[in-house]
Structure formats: structure tokens, C-alpha cells
Amino acid sequence: MPAELSAAEQKYIMGVQGNVWTEYMPTPESVEYMTFPRAIALAEISWMQQGPHNFEDFAQRLKNHLPKLDGIPVNYAKRLFDISASTQANDQGQIQVRLSKLDSDSRIFYTTNGKEPNDKSTEYIGPITLTKTTTIRAMTQTGGVPTEDGLPKPLPFIKPRTSHTPTRLRQVRTAIQRPLN
């Protein structure tokens, strides 16, 4: 219950509702993608006790539901396993790429030659230092299994802002594939 409601007002709350406005979703698959796993999160919020909620705890429980969605099958969003990237220049004037993910249990594997990564690729443990134009592809793996049916996780395109980049690195770009969904 919202804390700002009085006890008298709270008695009128009968449950929770999650709307999906479908006017810009052309297929049932796109509706599924926008609905799941949000519906699971909504159900959990409605069933849990009031108070602070922990995303890491929810993520662990969510991973138990994903095989069930795969079995139906449902075209659900796999954002839990997305990889994001950020860049910054280090003290030597080189670009460093930092990779991050929401799921604390999964591991990131990457390549810097543009090839598809696999579990034999370099495991990400810290910033990747670049000295030239580089294509980085990365994937997450959880429980020894690559996410997204074994397909590598594409990363968004990153181009350092030249106004904040040392002169000798103004031509450096990090080309990273963007998801097509």
C-alpha cells in the first residue's frame, strides 16, 4: 500500500494492475516482449510484504521463472542479461571500456576482433584498454549456459566525445553492435 494513503483510504485498494498499451505493438510477440518479465515483477510486488525490496533478490527469483517462459514459449525481454558499456580516457591518454550487467551471477566474455564471443573468449574482469579503433562483441553466460539461446549479447555503439578525448585519440572509436529489437 502506498504510505501516503490513510488507513481509511487503503481499504479501497483491491489489488494491483499493470496496463500494456498496444497501439504501437504490431505483433503478439512484441506485446509479449513488453509484458514479460514485467508481469512477474508486478505479481511479486503485489504479493510481497510492504517495505524495501531488493533487486538482486528479485533477479534470483526471476531466473527461476525464465525456463518456464521458455517452455511456453513466450517472447520475453532478456534485459537482465544485457551488457552496457561506458568509456573514459585513462592517465596515458588511452580509451578504457567498462562493461557492466544487472545480473551479478552471470559472467561476461568478449572479443576485440569483431568475432562472436564464446566461453573460450576472454572473460571480462576489468576495463578494456584501447589504443585504436576496435570492435568489441560481448556475451553473458549464466550457470555455464550462454544467454539468449547461445547468441552473443550485442552492445550499444560507443563513440568517445572528442571534446573530452586527448588529441592523439580523436580518431579512436569503439564500434559495438546494437540490438535489433
C-alpha positions as CSV (number, residue, x, y, z in Angstrom):
1,M,0.0,0.0,0.0
2,P,1.2,3.5,-0.7
3,A,2.4,5.0,2.6
4,E,0.7,8.4,1.7
5,L,-2.7,6.8,1.9
6,S,-4.6,6.8,5.3
7,A,-6.0,3.5,6.6
8,A,-9.4,4.7,5.6
9,E,-8.2,5.2,2.0
10,Q,-6.2,2.0,1.9
11,K,-9.4,-0.1,2.4
12,Y,-10.4,0.8,-1.1
13,I,-7.3,-0.7,-2.7
14,M,-8.3,-4.1,-4.0
15,G,-5.1,-5.1,-5.8
16,V,-2.6,-4.0,-8.5
17,Q,-3.0,-3.6,-12.2
18,G,-0.4,-3.5,-15.0
19,N,-1.5,-1.9,-18.3
20,V,0.0,-2.7,-21.7
21,W,-0.9,-0.1,-24.3
22,T,-0.6,-2.0,-27.6
23,E,-1.3,0.6,-30.2
24,Y,2.3,0.7,-31.2
25,M,3.0,-3.0,-30.9
26,P,2.3,-4.6,-34.3
27,T,2.6,-8.3,-33.3
28,P,1.6,-10.6,-30.4
29,E,5.4,-11.3,-30.0
30,S,6.0,-7.6,-29.4
31,V,3.2,-7.5,-26.8
32,E,4.8,-10.5,-25.0
33,Y,8.2,-8.8,-25.1
34,M,6.8,-5.7,-23.4
35,T,4.8,-7.7,-20.9
36,F,7.3,-10.2,-19.6
37,P,9.1,-10.3,-17.2
38,R,7.3,-7.1,-16.1
39,A,4.2,-9.1,-15.2
40,I,6.3,-11.3,-12.9
41,A,7.7,-8.1,-11.2
42,L,4.2,-6.7,-10.8
43,A,3.0,-10.0,-9.3
44,E,5.9,-10.1,-6.9
45,I,5.3,-6.5,-5.7
46,S,1.6,-7.3,-5.1
47,W,2.3,-10.5,-3.1
48,M,5.3,-9.3,-1.1
49,Q,5.0,-7.5,2.2
50,Q,5.4,-3.8,2.4
51,G,8.9,-2.3,2.9
52,P,12.1,-2.1,0.9
53,H,12.6,-4.6,-1.9
54,N,16.0,-5.9,-3.1
55,F,16.6,-6.1,-6.9
56,E,19.3,-8.8,-6.5
57,D,16.9,-11.0,-4.6
58,F,14.2,-10.4,-7.2
59,A,16.7,-11.2,-10.0
60,Q,17.5,-14.6,-8.4
61,R,13.8,-15.5,-8.2
62,L,13.2,-14.2,-11.8
63,K,15.8,-16.5,-13.2
64,N,13.7,-19.4,-11.8
65,H,10.8,-18.2,-14.0
66,L,12.7,-17.8,-17.2
67,P,12.9,-21.5,-18.1
68,K,9.1,-21.6,-17.6
69,L,8.7,-18.8,-20.1
70,D,11.0,-20.5,-22.5
71,G,8.9,-23.7,-22.2
72,I,5.6,-22.0,-23.1
73,P,7.3,-20.3,-25.3
74,V,7.0,-16.6,-24.6
75,N,9.0,-13.9,-26.3
76,Y,10.1,-12.1,-23.2
77,A,12.7,-9.4,-22.7
78,K,16.1,-10.7,-21.5
79,R,17.3,-7.3,-20.3
80,L,18.5,-8.9,-17.1
81,F,21.4,-10.3,-19.1
82,D,22.1,-7.1,-21.1
83,I,25.6,-5.7,-21.1
84,S,26.2,-1.9,-21.1
85,A,29.4,-0.2,-21.8
86,S,31.0,3.2,-20.9
87,T,34.2,4.8,-21.9
88,Q,36.7,7.1,-20.3
89,A,40.3,8.2,-21.0
90,N,43.0,6.9,-18.7
91,D,46.1,8.8,-17.5
92,Q,48.1,7.6,-20.5
93,G,45.5,9.0,-22.9
94,Q,44.1,5.7,-23.9
95,I,40.4,4.8,-24.0
96,Q,39.1,2.4,-21.5
97,V,35.8,0.5,-22.0
98,R,34.0,-0.7,-18.9
99,L,31.4,-3.4,-19.3
100,S,28.6,-3.9,-16.7
101,K,25.5,-6.1,-16.3
102,L,22.5,-6.3,-14.0
103,D,22.8,-10.0,-13.2
104,S,25.5,-10.5,-10.6
105,D,25.8,-14.3,-11.2
106,S,26.5,-14.2,-14.9
107,R,29.9,-13.8,-16.5
108,I,30.9,-11.6,-19.5
109,F,33.0,-13.0,-22.3
110,Y,34.2,-10.7,-25.1
111,T,36.3,-10.4,-28.2
112,T,38.1,-7.4,-29.7
113,N,38.4,-8.7,-33.2
114,G,34.7,-8.5,-34.1
115,K,34.2,-12.2,-33.9
116,E,31.3,-13.8,-32.0
117,P,32.4,-14.5,-28.4
118,N,32.0,-17.8,-26.6
119,D,33.0,-19.3,-23.3
120,K,36.6,-19.7,-24.6
121,S,36.8,-15.9,-25.3
122,T,38.4,-13.5,-22.8
123,E,36.5,-13.2,-19.6
124,Y,35.8,-9.6,-18.6
125,I,37.4,-8.8,-15.2
126,G,38.2,-5.1,-15.6
127,P,38.4,-2.2,-18.1
128,I,39.5,-3.0,-21.6
129,T,42.2,-0.5,-22.8
130,L,42.0,0.5,-26.4
131,T,44.7,2.3,-28.5
132,K,43.0,2.0,-31.9
133,T,39.5,1.6,-33.5
134,T,38.2,-1.6,-32.1
135,T,35.1,-3.7,-32.4
136,I,34.1,-5.3,-29.1
137,R,31.5,-8.0,-29.0
138,A,30.4,-9.5,-25.7
139,M,28.0,-12.1,-24.3
140,T,26.8,-13.1,-20.9
141,Q,26.8,-16.6,-19.6
142,T,25.0,-17.8,-16.5
143,G,25.3,-21.3,-15.0
144,G,27.6,-22.3,-17.7
145,V,25.0,-21.6,-20.4
146,P,25.2,-18.6,-22.8
147,T,22.1,-16.4,-22.5
148,E,19.7,-15.7,-25.5
149,D,20.0,-19.3,-26.8
150,G,23.8,-19.0,-27.2
151,L,23.8,-15.8,-29.2
152,P,26.3,-13.2,-28.1
153,K,24.8,-10.1,-26.4
154,P,25.4,-7.1,-28.7
155,L,26.4,-3.8,-27.1
156,P,25.4,-0.3,-28.0
157,F,27.6,1.8,-30.2
158,I,30.0,3.9,-28.2
159,K,31.9,6.8,-29.6
160,P,34.0,8.9,-27.2
161,R,33.2,12.6,-27.2
162,T,36.2,14.2,-29.0
163,S,36.0,17.3,-26.8
164,H,37.0,15.2,-23.8
165,T,39.4,12.9,-25.6
166,P,43.2,13.6,-25.9
167,T,44.2,14.9,-29.4
168,R,46.0,11.7,-30.4
169,L,42.9,9.6,-29.7
170,R,40.3,11.7,-31.5
171,Q,40.1,9.1,-34.2
172,V,39.5,6.2,-31.7
173,R,36.1,4.7,-31.8
174,T,34.6,1.7,-30.2
175,A,32.2,0.1,-32.6
176,I,29.8,-2.1,-30.8
177,Q,26.8,-3.8,-32.3
178,R,23.3,-2.6,-31.3
179,P,20.4,-5.0,-30.6
180,L,17.9,-5.1,-33.4
181,N,14.8,-5.4,-31.2
